[in-house]
Amino acid sequence: MSVKIQEGFALFSKRMDAKVYIESDDEVIDNMESQRILEIKKERDERKRKLLFDNLDLIMRHRDEILKTPRYARVDAHYALRGGGAYIGPISMQRTFYAAGFPVTLHITLGSLLGIWGTAAYKVDCSCGNTAYIRSFGGSPLSGMSVAGAICPHCKNEIHGIRSRSFGEYVRPVQNALGSEEAAVSQAFTSGVSGKVCERCSLEKMISELKMREFQDMQ
């Protein structure tokens, strides 16, 4: 929170002579860098979101394999699902809590996302005869009314104006997924395995590996 400073001209002149500034050049640079980092992160999330949905057919074909492969299931996918409600604002796809005194921030993982898409509320019939999946929703926690949008991994059709479910039906699976993630991390801290190095995998690498596997299977 910024602090408003009131001072007379004499005090202002003395402060300038002493080169004591309300916001130093270093602070200005740091603020600019922080803002740029946020902008880059937003751009990166948008790129990953597009990549995920462009390859959603590939991901759904390998759903079982992804869920059985920890390095795939743990891929960060918080950017894929968007939701918000009247009076409460955006629904966070991440959660910060303390484990053994340390702050831990969890995100919706690809495994959790596939679990969410496995619920009835997040599926809708597409005109092509296949299943489309909810990727954005909004509504009111008071009235329960909602509107959502979905995409079909098979024909890439985007479906808008879905109003057949309640707002809570969209929120609960997200909260349950984050709750499961938190429980797993808490258990890891309790059992003393939190310090073990786990192999990490990016969305980009996973997609590349899955495409290569399909190509090799065609040979």
Contacts in CASP RR format, 6 or more apart in sequence:
PFRMAT RR
TARGET T0000
AUTHOR 0000-0000-0000
METHOD contacts of the structure
MODEL  1
MSVKIQEGFALFSKRMDAKVYIESDDEVIDNMESQRILEIKKERDERKRK
LLFDNLDLIMRHRDEILKTPRYARVDAHYALRGGGAYIGPISMQRTFYAA
GFPVTLHITLGSLLGIWGTAAYKVDCSCGNTAYIRSFGGSPLSGMSVAGA
ICPHCKNEIHGIRSRSFGEYVRPVQNALGSEEAAVSQAFTSGVSGKVCER
CSLEKMISELKMREFQDMQ
5 22 0 8 1.000
7 15 0 8 1.000
15 21 0 8 1.000
45 78 0 8 1.000
45 79 0 8 1.000
46 79 0 8 1.000
48 79 0 8 1.000
48 203 0 8 1.000
49 79 0 8 1.000
49 80 0 8 1.000
51 203 0 8 1.000
51 204 0 8 1.000
51 207 0 8 1.000
52 59 0 8 1.000
52 77 0 8 1.000
52 79 0 8 1.000
52 80 0 8 1.000
52 203 0 8 1.000
53 80 0 8 1.000
53 135 0 8 1.000
53 151 0 8 1.000
55 207 0 8 1.000
56 133 0 8 1.000
56 151 0 8 1.000
56 153 0 8 1.000
57 153 0 8 1.000
57 154 0 8 1.000
58 207 0 8 1.000
58 210 0 8 1.000
58 211 0 8 1.000
58 214 0 8 1.000
59 66 0 8 1.000
59 110 0 8 1.000
59 114 0 8 1.000
59 153 0 8 1.000
59 207 0 8 1.000
59 210 0 8 1.000
60 153 0 8 1.000
61 214 0 8 1.000
62 210 0 8 1.000
63 114 0 8 1.000
65 72 0 8 1.000
66 72 0 8 1.000
66 73 0 8 1.000
66 110 0 8 1.000
66 111 0 8 1.000
66 114 0 8 1.000
66 206 0 8 1.000
67 73 0 8 1.000
67 111 0 8 1.000
67 114 0 8 1.000
70 198 0 8 1.000
70 199 0 8 1.000
71 198 0 8 1.000
71 199 0 8 1.000
71 200 0 8 1.000
71 201 0 8 1.000
71 206 0 8 1.000
72 110 0 8 1.000
72 111 0 8 1.000
72 201 0 8 1.000
72 206 0 8 1.000
73 109 0 8 1.000
73 110 0 8 1.000
73 111 0 8 1.000
74 109 0 8 1.000
74 110 0 8 1.000
74 111 0 8 1.000
74 198 0 8 1.000
74 200 0 8 1.000
74 201 0 8 1.000
75 109 0 8 1.000
75 110 0 8 1.000
75 111 0 8 1.000
75 201 0 8 1.000
75 202 0 8 1.000
75 203 0 8 1.000
75 206 0 8 1.000
76 107 0 8 1.000
76 108 0 8 1.000
76 109 0 8 1.000
76 110 0 8 1.000
76 203 0 8 1.000
77 107 0 8 1.000
77 108 0 8 1.000
77 109 0 8 1.000
77 110 0 8 1.000
77 111 0 8 1.000
77 112 0 8 1.000
77 113 0 8 1.000
77 203 0 8 1.000
78 93 0 8 1.000
78 94 0 8 1.000
78 107 0 8 1.000
78 108 0 8 1.000
79 93 0 8 1.000
80 108 0 8 1.000
80 113 0 8 1.000
80 135 0 8 1.000
81 93 0 8 1.000
81 108 0 8 1.000
81 113 0 8 1.000
81 116 0 8 1.000
81 134 0 8 1.000
81 135 0 8 1.000
81 136 0 8 1.000
81 174 0 8 1.000
82 90 0 8 1.000
82 91 0 8 1.000
82 93 0 8 1.000
82 135 0 8 1.000
82 136 0 8 1.000
82 137 0 8 1.000
83 90 0 8 1.000
83 91 0 8 1.000
83 136 0 8 1.000
83 137 0 8 1.000
83 138 0 8 1.000
83 170 0 8 1.000
84 90 0 8 1.000
84 91 0 8 1.000
84 137 0 8 1.000
84 138 0 8 1.000
84 139 0 8 1.000
85 91 0 8 1.000
85 138 0 8 1.000
85 139 0 8 1.000
85 140 0 8 1.000
85 141 0 8 1.000
85 167 0 8 1.000
86 139 0 8 1.000
86 140 0 8 1.000
86 141 0 8 1.000
86 142 0 8 1.000
87 140 0 8 1.000
87 141 0 8 1.000
87 142 0 8 1.000
88 141 0 8 1.000
91 171 0 8 1.000
91 174 0 8 1.000
93 107 0 8 1.000
93 108 0 8 1.000
93 174 0 8 1.000
93 178 0 8 1.000
94 105 0 8 1.000
94 106 0 8 1.000
94 107 0 8 1.000
94 108 0 8 1.000
94 178 0 8 1.000
95 105 0 8 1.000
95 106 0 8 1.000
95 178 0 8 1.000
95 179 0 8 1.000
95 181 0 8 1.000
95 182 0 8 1.000
96 103 0 8 1.000
96 104 0 8 1.000
96 105 0 8 1.000
96 106 0 8 1.000
97 103 0 8 1.000
97 104 0 8 1.000
97 106 0 8 1.000
97 182 0 8 1.000
97 186 0 8 1.000
98 104 0 8 1.000
99 185 0 8 1.000
99 186 0 8 1.000
99 189 0 8 1.000
99 194 0 8 1.000
100 189 0 8 1.000
100 194 0 8 1.000
104 185 0 8 1.000
106 178 0 8 1.000
106 181 0 8 1.000
106 182 0 8 1.000
106 185 0 8 1.000
108 116 0 8 1.000
108 174 0 8 1.000
108 177 0 8 1.000
108 178 0 8 1.000
108 181 0 8 1.000
109 181 0 8 1.000
110 203 0 8 1.000
110 206 0 8 1.000
112 177 0 8 1.000
112 178 0 8 1.000
112 180 0 8 1.000
112 181 0 8 1.000
113 177 0 8 1.000
115 173 0 8 1.000
115 177 0 8 1.000
116 122 0 8 1.000
116 173 0 8 1.000
116 174 0 8 1.000
116 177 0 8 1.000
117 123 0 8 1.000
117 133 0 8 1.000
117 134 0 8 1.000
119 173 0 8 1.000
121 134 0 8 1.000
121 165 0 8 1.000
121 169 0 8 1.000
121 170 0 8 1.000
121 173 0 8 1.000
122 133 0 8 1.000
122 134 0 8 1.000
122 170 0 8 1.000
122 173 0 8 1.000
123 131 0 8 1.000
123 132 0 8 1.000
123 133 0 8 1.000
123 134 0 8 1.000
124 131 0 8 1.000
124 132 0 8 1.000
124 133 0 8 1.000
124 134 0 8 1.000
124 150 0 8 1.000
124 159 0 8 1.000
124 162 0 8 1.000
124 164 0 8 1.000
125 131 0 8 1.000
125 132 0 8 1.000
126 132 0 8 1.000
126 150 0 8 1.000
126 152 0 8 1.000
126 154 0 8 1.000
126 155 0 8 1.000
126 157 0 8 1.000
126 159 0 8 1.000
127 157 0 8 1.000
128 152 0 8 1.000
128 154 0 8 1.000
128 155 0 8 1.000
128 157 0 8 1.000
130 152 0 8 1.000
130 153 0 8 1.000
130 154 0 8 1.000
130 155 0 8 1.000
131 152 0 8 1.000
132 150 0 8 1.000
132 151 0 8 1.000
132 152 0 8 1.000
132 153 0 8 1.000
132 157 0 8 1.000
132 159 0 8 1.000
133 150 0 8 1.000
133 151 0 8 1.000
133 152 0 8 1.000
133 153 0 8 1.000
134 148 0 8 1.000
134 149 0 8 1.000
134 150 0 8 1.000
134 162 0 8 1.000
134 170 0 8 1.000
135 149 0 8 1.000
135 150 0 8 1.000
135 151 0 8 1.000
136 148 0 8 1.000
136 149 0 8 1.000
137 146 0 8 1.000
137 147 0 8 1.000
137 148 0 8 1.000
137 149 0 8 1.000
137 167 0 8 1.000
137 170 0 8 1.000
138 146 0 8 1.000
138 147 0 8 1.000
138 148 0 8 1.000
138 167 0 8 1.000
138 170 0 8 1.000
139 145 0 8 1.000
139 146 0 8 1.000
139 147 0 8 1.000
139 167 0 8 1.000
140 146 0 8 1.000
140 167 0 8 1.000
141 167 0 8 1.000
141 168 0 8 1.000
141 171 0 8 1.000
143 167 0 8 1.000
144 166 0 8 1.000
144 167 0 8 1.000
144 168 0 8 1.000
145 163 0 8 1.000
145 166 0 8 1.000
145 167 0 8 1.000
146 163 0 8 1.000
146 165 0 8 1.000
146 166 0 8 1.000
146 167 0 8 1.000
146 168 0 8 1.000
146 169 0 8 1.000
146 170 0 8 1.000
147 161 0 8 1.000
147 162 0 8 1.000
147 163 0 8 1.000
148 161 0 8 1.000
148 162 0 8 1.000
148 163 0 8 1.000
148 165 0 8 1.000
148 170 0 8 1.000
149 158 0 8 1.000
149 159 0 8 1.000
149 160 0 8 1.000
149 161 0 8 1.000
149 162 0 8 1.000
150 158 0 8 1.000
150 159 0 8 1.000
150 162 0 8 1.000
151 157 0 8 1.000
151 158 0 8 1.000
151 159 0 8 1.000
152 158 0 8 1.000
152 159 0 8 1.000
185 194 0 8 1.000
188 194 0 8 1.000
END
